[in-house]
Amino acid sequence: MGILMVIVIFISLTQHGNARGPEDCNHEGGLCRVGNCVAGEYLAQYCFEPIILCCKSLSPTTTKS
């Protein structure tokens, strides 16, 4: 019964709100963090709402050719 409850909670976290998952966060240049974003980052979306945040850097990274 405990395993079933964990599965239900996991599914509800991934389907809630705009929680799009770590793959989307990483693909868009963000990092999943628990709790808060670190200095120099902002909350872009959620990896698993409301616990795991997708944080992106405030300064855009530029590449030179």
N, C-alpha and C positions, 0 to 999 in steps of 0.2 A: 504494500500500500504506500510506503514511503517513496519508493522509486516512481510510482505513478504520479505522486504529488510533485516531485522534482521535475518530471517531464512536463506536466501541465504548467508549472511556473515558468519553465524555460520557454515553452511555446508562447505563453502570454507575454513574456518580456520581449521576444523577438517580433511579435505581431503588433505591439502597442504603439500607437502614435506614429512618429516618423522614425522609429528605430529601424535602421536599414542594415545594420550589421557591420562587422569589422572589415569585410571585403570591400564594401562601398567606401568606407572611411579611408582605408589605405589606398584604394585606387584613386581617390580624389586628393591625395596628399596629406591626409590627416593621420593622427595616432589615437588609438583608443586608450583612455585613461580612467581609472577609478577615482571617484570623488570630485576632484577639481582639475582644471587645466593649469599648467605651470605658467610662470611669468613669461610673457612674450607670446602666449597663445590665446585663442578665443574658442568658445564653444560653437562649432559649426553644425553639428547634428548629434544624434545619439547612436552609439553602437548597440546598447541595450538600455532602453529608457527605463527608469530614471537614474540608474546606478552607474553605467559605464558611458562616458562622454567621448565624443569624437572631437578632438582638439586640433586646430590648425594654427600654424605660425602666423603672427601678425605681419611680419615682413615677408614680402614675396621673394621667392628664390629665383634668381635669374641665372641663365646659363649663357656663356659667351662662346661664340663659334670661332 
